[in-house]
Amino acid sequence: MSNQPQFFSPLTQKEKIASDNISLELIDFLGKINVRLKEDDVQARDAVEKYLTYSLPKSAGEVTGNNETRVLWLGPNEYLLLSEDEKKDNVINGLREILSDLFCAIIDVSDYYLTMRLSGPKSIEVLTKACPLNFDQYLTKGNSCAQSYISKATVLIDRLSDDLVFDISVRWSFADYLWDWLADSSNEFIFSEK
Amino acid sequence: MFIINCPYCGERDQTEFTCHGEAHIARPDNPSEISDEEWGRYLFFRENPKGTHFERWTHDHGCRRWFNVMRDTVTDQIIKTYKMGEAKPEISNE
């Protein structure tokens, strides 16, 4: 046995779903950084925005970003920064450096959450089966996010584009359960020609 | 469905929230100087009104922030929600 740490995802054994109506796939090894700043600390906010080269989300459910990183609104003083897994350490070190004198918390939560991508014309129908969010009011367009729960598992849903593509982040201990639940709920929309 | 207006996220389903008892209870500044009875009053005694009640709630499955709710205990109507630290709203006698 090798002494090198082996990286694996708890969901690698799962069979992904790909059909015209609904698709479900695992987004492995996404860098996730929880950023907390004081709500009224303009200086810290400006420093982060300068580092990222775009502005932080200002209101609930807003998502901002560029080609490299993406920032989701989690609370009035809390954001989730997504990046490629290989680049996350650079981002963390960069943010810690520019915020070294300011009150903040930069936490790597990459391994705490797992992300699965649900897409297709029936995805909202699958979600509404057990998610109390009003999808006419929230997540109505691309680059928006909302936190809620799906069948008892607390989730963060990120709508990537105006097409129906949702990245669902869930605590890894709930991931197996949520995957099975989503797969089971999608079942009725998958038609096989036999 | 019972909708609660989170001061940060907006209107969400009741099942995303948890109630944590009465709001606006200030911890005494001088715990070592006050009597056991006064400390007991602070710890255990609550208003329990029939009518308007002020409560602390959290948006557990959303932004996870604490906020205050002004609720009628008879009709269950939520009259107002407001952020922590904001002043207690007046009770109207309508």
Interface residues (C-beta under 8 A of the other chain):
Chain A: A60 G61 L74 G75 P76 E78 P132 L133 N134 Q137 Y138 A146 Q147 S148 Y149 T154
Chain B: M1 Y8 C9 G10 E11 R12 D13 T15 E16 D60 H61 G62 C63 R64 R65
